[in-house]
Amino acid sequence: MAPTQAFCPNLACPARGQAGKGTIGIHSHKERRFIGRQCGQTFVATKGTAWYRLRTTVEVVRMVVTLLAHDCPRQAIVAAYGFDERTVASWLARAGCQSQAVHEHLVEPPHALGQG
């Protein structure tokens, strides 16, 4: 849990989006909560990710999403792990939204082409 890699997700915070500038502190190690030093709001380390508010461990969800990415049938995962099919579909949708957000942030912004 490193506050240097996190940033405040509060839309009203003047330090929103500023990672690694000392604007985040650790509020609770046990609950994995951070605190924004300028706005005073707390948030969990998984805020804004596909793992936010999951009741199943990250490792199990990661394994299920990996199986889905390798074309494992959803019904086979439901039978093997005992999850509801809607739960598995929800995890897949969360992972897809997270992947799309990362893609839009890292790949789609225009980059300087330099000399051609």
Residue, then its C-alpha position, 0 to 999 in steps of 0.5 A: m500500500a503506497p500512497t505515492q502511487a495513489f491520488c485523490p478521487n474526490l472531484a472537488c479536491p484541488a489535488r485530484g489526479q496528482a500522484g506522487k506529490g505528497t497529497i495522499g496519506i495513509h488513513s488505515h493500514k488494516e482497511r487499506r484506506f487513504i486520506g486526501r491531505q487537502c480535502g480530508q476525505t478518505f477512500v479505499a485503495t481500490k476506488g476507481t478500479a474493477w476490484y472496488r466493492l468486491r466481496t470475493t477475493v481479488e485472486v479468485v476474480r482475476m482467475v475467473v476473468t483470465l479464464l474468460a479471456h482465454d475463451c473458457p465457457r461461462q457455464a464451465i466457470v459457474a459449474a467449477y466455482g459455484f458462482d452465479e452466472r450473473t456474477v461472472a458476467s458482472w466481473l467480466a463487464r467490470a474488467g472490460c470497463q477497466s481495460q477500456a479506461v486504461h486504453e483510453h488513458l494510455v493509447e488514445p491520447p495524441h502523442a507527439l510524432g517527432q520527426g517523420 
